């Protein structure tokens, strides 16, 4: 009857530890069933699970000698014939914090345990601009665990994302992003309103619309009407003032390297989003268009309004054009008019969003670094930096 032996080596990391252990195991009639290795601050933890069918006294002695030679600690644990199988309910739980305190991880781990799930692996994805930790979890229902962890995230002021594990996480995806206060800082219409001397009125209407208190189409037409008579040259001045959100270029650059498709969908205006498309190499875009006659804004928009429903429609249209299933889409936004898009996507991320949006999205990011969304996709800071070092293209 086959039995199992778990070998756990711990100690100072150095080249050759893994090869030395497996070289020793190669001299015995055992099969490798599982391996896991972690290095933290130069300390190595190497676990190897093997199966055997006959006496292993000589093997135990040999492994202990390897540990002595390497000046490492070893733990040997024999067990029955049961070998771990693929576990059901496999999830990725990503925790972001600035700073990330022990109480936050305790709260997350406690909720996972309360749901009868197990943490199989923990990995740090980044130490800046936030600390990002990913937990591989098995045996949990994604919806109920996501709801429970959302409460923990609010109470302990961290961001927590729960996603199903599987091959889809490694597949090409479509990222669809809101523009104002997401891809860029601030609201373009407010910058235009400043030129028109209508900033206070427009800002008040914008804030109410973003909270979901006003119909977006009606509020947009009302705000645009306040721009009537503004010289079109103001658009060029506003375009020059636009600032990308921190980490925006890193996010787009990294995802494009991975052959992701990238789209923007905006309740703003094509006269300004078109320059972002060209600058960042964005694949798809949708936005409203200001009507301009005789070099001045008329106070009207041309064509259908890109509103809450329009953003979700654009997401589906882009996914179809890219031949990417909706389950492989990621939507990012901050306002109430992003809600349909966030809920329709495979992963909806509320980015520094209003409360109503945070509650409805799959997950929320509440730090001012757009590239932290890469961590939700399982991309580590080390991988981002390595890619930038190989190809320093801005």
C-alpha positions in Angstrom: 0.0 0.0 0.0 1.3 3.4 -0.9 1.9 5.9 1.9 3.0 9.5 1.9 5.9 11.4 3.4 6.0 15.2 3.8 9.5 16.7 3.9 9.7 20.3 5.0 13.1 22.1 4.9 13.5 25.5 6.4 16.5 27.8 6.7 18.8 30.3 5.0 18.2 30.3 1.2 21.1 29.7 -1.1 21.7 28.2 -4.6 21.4 24.4 -4.8 19.1 23.5 -1.9 16.3 22.2 -4.1 18.6 20.3 -6.5 20.4 18.8 -3.5 17.2 17.5 -1.9 15.8 16.1 -5.2 19.1 14.6 -6.1 18.9 12.6 -2.8 15.3 11.6 -3.4 16.3 10.3 -6.8 18.2 7.5 -5.2 15.0 6.0 -3.7 11.8 4.4 -5.1 9.5 7.4 -4.4 7.2 9.5 -6.5 6.8 13.3 -6.2 3.1 14.2 -5.5 3.4 17.9 -4.6 6.0 20.6 -4.2 5.8 24.1 -2.8 8.6 26.6 -2.1 8.6 30.1 -0.6 11.4 32.5 0.1 10.9 35.4 2.5 13.7 37.7 3.4 16.3 35.1 2.5 14.6 32.4 4.5 13.5 29.3 2.5 10.6 27.0 3.2 10.6 24.0 0.9 7.8 21.3 1.2 7.9 18.1 -0.8 5.2 15.4 -0.6 6.3 12.0 -1.9 4.6 8.6 -2.0 6.3 5.3 -1.2 5.4 1.6 -0.8 8.2 0.1 1.2 10.4 0.9 4.2 11.8 4.5 4.2 14.3 4.4 7.1 17.2 4.9 4.7 15.5 7.7 3.0 14.7 9.5 6.3 18.4 9.2 7.3 19.5 10.6 3.9 17.1 13.6 4.1 18.3 14.4 7.6 21.9 14.3 6.4 21.1 16.7 3.6 19.5 19.1 6.2 22.6 18.8 8.4 25.0 19.5 5.5 22.9 22.5 4.5 22.6 23.7 8.1 18.8 23.7 7.8 15.9 22.4 9.8 13.9 19.5 8.5 10.5 18.1 9.5 9.4 14.6 8.4 5.8 13.6 8.6 4.4 10.3 7.3 0.8 9.7 6.5 -1.8 7.5 5.0 -2.4 6.7 1.3 -4.7 9.6 0.6 -3.1 12.0 -1.9 -4.6 15.6 -2.2 -6.8 15.9 -5.3 -7.8 19.0 -7.2 -9.9 21.0 -4.8 -13.3 22.5 -5.6 -14.2 26.1 -5.1 -10.8 27.4 -6.0 -10.5 31.2 -5.7 -7.9 34.0 -5.7 -8.4 36.5 -2.9 -6.3 39.6 -3.4 -5.8 42.0 -0.5 -4.4 45.6 -1.0 -3.5 47.9 1.8 -1.5 51.0 2.5 -0.3 50.1 5.0 -1.4 46.4 5.3 -1.9 45.7 9.0 -2.0 42.3 10.7 -5.6 42.9 11.8 -6.7 43.1 8.1 -5.1 39.7 7.2 -6.5 38.2 10.4 -10.0 39.4 9.4 -9.7 38.1 5.9 -8.3 34.7 7.1 -11.0 34.5 9.7 -13.8 34.9 7.2 -12.2 32.4 4.9 -12.1 29.9 7.7 -15.7 30.7 8.8 -16.8 29.7 5.3 -15.2 26.3 5.7 -12.5 27.2 3.1 -8.8 26.6 3.2 -5.9 28.9 2.4 -3.5 26.8 0.2 -0.9 29.4 -0.7 -0.1 33.0 0.1 2.1 35.2 -2.2 3.1 38.8 -2.0 2.5 40.6 -5.4 3.8 44.0 -4.4 5.3 46.1 -1.7 4.6 49.5 -3.3 2.8 51.7 -3.9 0.6 49.4 -1.8 1.2 46.0 -0.2 -0.6 43.4 -2.3 -1.1 39.9 -1.0 -2.7 37.1 -2.9 -4.3 34.1 -1.2 -5.1 30.9 -3.1 -8.2 29.6 -1.5 -10.2 26.3 -1.9 -13.5 25.1 -0.8 -15.5 28.4 -0.8 -18.4 29.8 -2.7 -17.2 32.9 -4.5 -20.4 35.0 -4.0 -20.9 34.4 -0.3 -17.2 34.8 0.4 -17.0 38.0 -1.6 -19.9 39.5 0.3 -18.4 38.6 3.7 -15.0 40.0 2.7 -16.5 43.2 1.5 -17.6 43.8 5.1 -14.1 43.1 6.4 -12.6 45.4 3.7 -14.9 48.3 4.8 -14.3 47.7 8.5 -10.5 47.4 8.2 -9.9 49.9 5.4 -8.3 47.5 2.9 -9.3 46.5 -0.6 -10.2 42.8 -1.2 -11.0 41.1 -4.5 -12.4 37.6 -4.9 -12.1 35.9 -8.3 -12.5 32.3 -9.5 -9.3 30.5 -10.3 -8.7 28.8 -13.6 -7.2 29.1 -17.0 -9.4 32.1 -17.8 -7.2 34.2 -15.6 -4.2 33.6 -17.9 -6.2 34.3 -21.1 -6.3 37.5 -23.1 -8.8 40.0 -21.6 -10.5 43.2 -22.6 -10.1 46.1 -20.2 -12.8 48.8 -20.5 -12.3 51.9 -18.5 -14.1 55.1 -17.7 -12.2 58.3 -18.4 -13.0 61.2 -16.1 -11.7 60.7 -12.6 -10.5 57.2 -13.6 -8.1 57.2 -16.4 -7.5 60.9 -16.0 -7.7 63.2 -13.0 -10.8 65.3 -12.6 -13.8 66.0 -14.8 -13.2 67.4 -18.3 -16.6 69.1 -18.4 -15.7 71.0 -15.3 -12.5 72.2 -16.9 -14.5 73.5 -19.9 -17.1 75.0 -17.5 -14.2 76.9 -15.8 -13.5 78.6 -19.1 -17.2 79.4 -19.5 -17.5 80.9 -16.0 -20.0 78.1 -15.1 -17.8 75.9 -12.9 -19.9 76.0 -9.7 -23.2 75.2 -11.5 -21.6 72.4 -13.5 -19.7 70.9 -10.6 -22.9 70.7 -8.5 -24.8 68.9 -11.3 -21.9 66.5 -11.9 -21.6 65.5 -8.3 -25.3 64.8 -8.0 -25.2 62.7 -11.2 -22.1 60.7 -10.1 -24.0 59.9 -6.9 -26.9 58.6 -8.9 -29.3 61.3 -7.8 -29.9 62.6 -11.3 -30.5 61.0 -14.7 -27.2 61.1 -16.5 -28.5 62.0 -20.0 -30.6 64.9 -18.6 -27.7 66.1 -16.4 -25.2 66.0 -19.3 -27.5 68.0 -21.6 -28.1 70.5 -18.7 -24.3 70.9 -18.1 -23.4 71.1 -21.8 -26.1 73.8 -22.3 -24.1 75.9 -19.8 -21.2 75.8 -22.2 -23.1 77.5 -25.1 -21.1 80.2 -26.7 -17.7 79.0 -25.4 -14.9 79.4 -28.0 -13.8 76.0 -29.3 -10.2 77.0 -28.7 -10.9 76.3 -25.0 -11.0 72.6 -25.9 -7.3 72.8 -26.9 -6.4 74.5 -23.7 -8.3 71.9 -21.6 -6.6 69.1 -23.6 -3.2 70.5 -22.6 -4.2 70.5 -18.9 -5.4 66.9 -18.8 -3.3 64.8 -16.4 -3.4 61.0 -16.4 -4.1 59.2 -13.1 -1.0 57.9 -11.3 -0.1 54.6 -12.7 -2.2 54.9 -15.8 0.6 54.6 -18.3 2.0 51.6 -16.4 -1.4 49.9 -16.4 -1.9 50.4 -20.2 1.7 49.6 -21.1 1.8 46.4 -19.1 -1.6 45.1 -20.4 -0.7 45.8 -24.0 2.5 43.8 -23.6 0.3 40.9 -22.5 -1.8 41.3 -25.7 -4.8 42.6 -23.7 -7.3 44.8 -25.6 -7.9 48.2 -24.0 -10.9 50.4 -24.4 -12.2 53.6 -22.9 -15.8 54.6 -22.7 -16.7 58.0 -21.5 -19.6 60.3 -20.7 -17.2 63.0 -21.8 -16.3 64.1 -25.3 -14.6 62.7 -28.3 -12.8 66.0 -28.8 -10.7 65.1 -25.8 -10.8 61.3 -25.6 -9.4 61.0 -29.2 -6.1 62.3 -28.0 -5.9 59.8 -25.2 -6.6 57.0 -27.8 -3.7 58.2 -29.9 -1.3 58.8 -27.0 -1.9 55.5 -25.2 -2.5 53.2 -28.1 -6.0 52.4 -27.0 -7.9 49.8 -29.2 -11.5 51.0 -28.8 -13.3 54.1 -27.6 -16.7 55.6 -27.2 -17.7 59.1 -26.0 -20.1 61.9 -26.7 -19.4 64.6 -29.2 -19.9 68.3 -28.6 -21.6 70.2 -31.4 -19.4 73.1 -32.7 -20.6 75.7 -35.2 -18.6 78.7 -36.4 -15.9 78.0 -33.9 -18.0 78.0 -30.8 -19.9 75.4 -28.7 -23.6 75.4 -29.3 -24.5 73.9 -25.9 -25.6 70.6 -27.6 -24.2 67.1 -28.2 -24.3 65.2 -31.5 -25.9 61.7 -31.7 -26.9 59.3 -29.0 -25.7 59.9 -25.4 -23.2 57.6 -23.9 -24.9 57.1 -20.6 -25.1 54.3 -18.0 -26.8 51.9 -20.5 -24.6 53.1 -23.3 -21.5 52.2 -21.5 -22.6 48.6 -21.0 -23.6 48.5 -24.6 -20.2 49.7 -25.6 -18.5 47.1 -23.4 -20.5 44.3 -25.2 -19.7 45.8 -28.6 -16.0 46.0 -27.9 -15.9 42.4 -26.5 -17.7 41.2 -29.7 -15.2 43.1 -31.9 -12.2 41.6 -30.0 -13.8 38.1 -30.0 -13.5 38.0 -26.2 -16.3 36.5 -24.0 -17.9 38.8 -21.5 -16.5 36.6 -18.7 -13.0 37.8 -19.8 -13.8 41.5 -19.6 -12.7 43.9 -16.8 -14.6 47.2 -16.4 -13.2 50.0 -14.3 -15.2 53.1 -13.2 -16.1 55.5 -10.4 -19.6 56.9 -11.0 -23.2 55.8 -11.0 -23.2 55.9 -14.8 -20.6 53.1 -14.7 -22.8 50.7 -12.8 -24.3 48.7 -15.7 -20.9 48.3 -17.2 -19.3 47.2 -14.0 -22.0 44.6 -13.4 -22.0 43.3 -16.9 -18.2 42.6 -17.0 -16.5 39.5 -15.8 -14.8 41.7 -13.2 -16.1 45.1 -12.2 -13.7 47.3 -10.3 -14.9 50.4 -8.5 -11.9 52.8 -8.6 -12.0 55.5 -5.8 -15.8 55.4 -6.4 -18.9 56.7 -4.8 -20.4 54.5 -2.1 -23.3 53.3 -4.3 -20.7 52.1 -6.9 -18.4 50.4 -4.4 -21.4 48.4 -3.0 -22.5 47.2 -6.5 -19.1 46.4 -8.0 -17.3 43.0 -7.7 -14.4 44.7 -5.9 -13.1 48.2 -5.1 -9.8 49.9 -5.2 -9.5 52.9 -2.9 -5.9 54.0 -3.4 -4.9 56.7 -6.0 -2.7 54.3 -8.1 -4.4 53.0 -11.2 -1.7 50.3 -11.8 -2.7 48.5 -8.6 -5.4 47.0 -10.7 -2.7 44.9 -12.2 -2.3 43.1 -8.9 -6.0 42.1 -9.1 -5.1 40.3 -12.3 -2.3 38.4 -10.7 0.5 40.5 -12.2 3.2 41.2 -9.7 5.3 44.4 -9.3 8.4 42.4 -9.9 7.0 41.2 -13.3 6.1 44.8 -14.2 9.6 46.1 -13.4 11.3 43.2 -15.2 9.3 43.9 -18.4 10.1 47.6 -18.2 13.8 46.8 -17.8 13.7 44.6 -20.9 11.7 47.1 -22.9 12.0 50.7 -21.5 9.5 52.0 -24.1 7.4 54.7 -22.3 
